[in-house]
């Protein structure tokens, strides 16, 4: 199946933000539960365990990666059902991400913002987030899960080209991705 990438890259004072979004016909509280409750994250990303609260560290299993590794993830901020900020460090480096939810007219937009320290490896990172967000869509809709081969390497050139097309970060309150 051919999929089209939607990620955009925005330059910030601290580096770059890779932003991807999906829209769901559901209230923000329901989408929030899908990205924060362990039994529901297990369906599209992996389960987690621990005391989830700002400033605390939880263990997350990346169930759809080779060997399904567990990693530690710090909850940097949590404002249900609007914003979750997390960070982790692994052999690939430091990862800082936010999930931002906004609800209007019976739909909720979920924006995943990956705060990049460097744009190196964006050709692998972008397709990975496309895959995981579509796994979330499939889990919510009860449809078959996509295969990673539908995303990588076919989306790699799009994401590798994003730095040349990067936009300035939008002003507060403006949507970051369309």
C-alpha positions in Angstrom: 0.0 0.0 0.0 1.3 3.4 -0.9 1.2 6.0 1.9 1.9 9.7 1.6 4.1 11.4 4.2 2.7 14.4 6.1 5.6 15.5 8.3 6.8 19.1 8.3 10.0 20.5 9.7 10.1 23.8 11.6 13.3 25.6 12.6 13.4 26.8 16.3 15.9 28.6 18.4 16.8 25.3 20.0 17.1 23.2 16.8 14.3 21.8 14.7 10.8 20.4 15.3 9.5 17.5 13.2 5.7 17.7 13.3 3.2 15.0 12.2 -0.5 15.0 12.8 -3.5 12.8 12.6 -7.2 13.7 13.1 -9.7 11.5 14.8 -13.5 11.8 15.0 -13.5 11.5 18.8 -13.3 13.7 21.8 -9.9 14.7 23.1 -10.4 12.7 26.3 -10.8 9.5 24.2 -7.7 10.2 22.1 -5.8 11.1 25.2 -6.6 7.7 26.7 -5.3 6.0 23.6 -1.9 7.7 23.9 -1.6 7.5 27.7 -3.3 4.3 29.1 -0.9 1.3 29.0 -3.4 -1.2 27.8 -4.2 1.1 24.8 -0.7 2.1 24.0 0.2 -1.6 23.9 -2.0 -1.9 20.8 0.1 0.5 18.7 3.4 1.4 20.4 3.9 -0.8 23.4 2.8 -1.1 27.1 4.4 1.0 29.9 4.7 0.5 33.6 5.5 2.7 36.5 4.2 5.8 38.3 3.3 8.2 35.5 3.5 11.7 36.7 5.5 14.9 35.7 9.1 14.5 36.8 8.8 10.7 37.1 10.3 8.0 34.9 8.4 5.1 33.5 9.5 2.0 31.5 8.1 1.7 28.0 8.3 -1.4 25.8 8.8 -0.7 22.1 6.7 -3.7 21.2 6.9 -3.3 17.4 10.7 -2.9 17.2 13.1 -5.7 16.8 13.4 -7.7 20.1 10.7 -5.4 21.7 13.2 -3.5 23.9 12.2 -1.7 27.1 13.4 1.9 27.6 13.1 4.5 30.3 11.0 7.6 29.5 10.8 10.7 31.6 7.4 12.5 31.8 8.5 16.1 31.4 5.0 17.6 31.4 1.4 16.4 31.5 -1.7 18.5 31.0 -4.6 16.1 30.3 -6.1 15.9 27.7 -4.1 18.5 25.9 -0.3 18.0 26.2 2.1 15.2 27.1 5.9 15.9 26.9 8.4 13.1 27.3 12.1 12.5 26.9 14.4 9.5 26.7 18.0 8.7 26.0 19.2 5.6 24.2 22.1 4.5 22.0 20.7 6.8 19.2 20.9 9.9 21.5 18.3 12.0 23.3 14.7 12.2 22.2 12.3 14.9 23.3 8.7 14.7 22.1 5.3 16.2 22.7 1.8 15.0 22.0 -0.5 18.0 21.5 -4.3 17.5 21.2 -6.9 20.0 20.1 -10.6 19.4 19.8 -13.0 21.2 17.5 -16.4 20.2 15.9 -16.3 16.6 17.2 -12.8 15.9 16.0 -9.5 15.8 17.7 -6.2 16.6 16.1 -3.2 14.9 17.5 0.2 16.5 16.7 3.4 14.7 17.5 6.3 17.1 17.8 9.7 15.6 17.9 12.2 18.2 19.1 15.4 17.5 17.1 18.8 18.4 18.3 20.1 17.6 14.9 18.4 16.8 11.6 20.8 13.8 11.0 18.8 10.6 10.6 15.5 12.4 9.8 15.2 10.0 6.9 14.7 7.2 9.3 12.9 9.1 12.1 10.1 10.6 10.0 8.9 7.3 8.4 9.0 5.7 11.9 6.6 8.3 13.3 4.4 8.0 10.3 4.2 4.2 10.9 3.5 4.6 14.6 0.8 7.2 14.1 -0.9 5.0 11.5 -0.6 2.1 14.0 -2.6 4.3 16.4 -5.2 4.9 13.7 -5.5 1.2 13.0 -5.8 0.4 16.7 -8.5 3.0 17.2 -10.4 1.9 14.1 -9.9 -1.9 14.5 -8.4 -2.1 11.0 -5.4 -4.2 10.0 -2.0 -2.8 11.2 0.2 -1.4 8.5 3.6 -2.9 7.7 6.7 -0.9 8.2 7.8 -1.7 4.6 5.0 0.7 3.5 6.9 3.5 5.1 10.6 2.8 4.9 12.5 3.2 2.7 9.9 4.8 0.4 9.4 7.8 2.7 13.1 8.3 3.3 13.7 10.7 0.4 10.8 12.9 1.4 12.1 13.3 5.0 15.7 13.7 3.9 14.5 16.6 1.7 12.6 18.4 4.6 15.6 20.4 5.8 15.7 22.3 2.5 12.0 23.0 2.8 11.9 23.8 6.6 9.6 26.6 7.7 10.0 29.1 10.5 8.2 28.0 13.6 4.6 29.4 13.5 3.5 31.9 16.1 1.9 30.6 19.3 -1.7 29.5 18.6 -1.1 28.9 14.9 -1.3 25.3 13.7 2.2 23.8 13.1 1.1 21.3 10.5 -1.7 21.1 8.0 
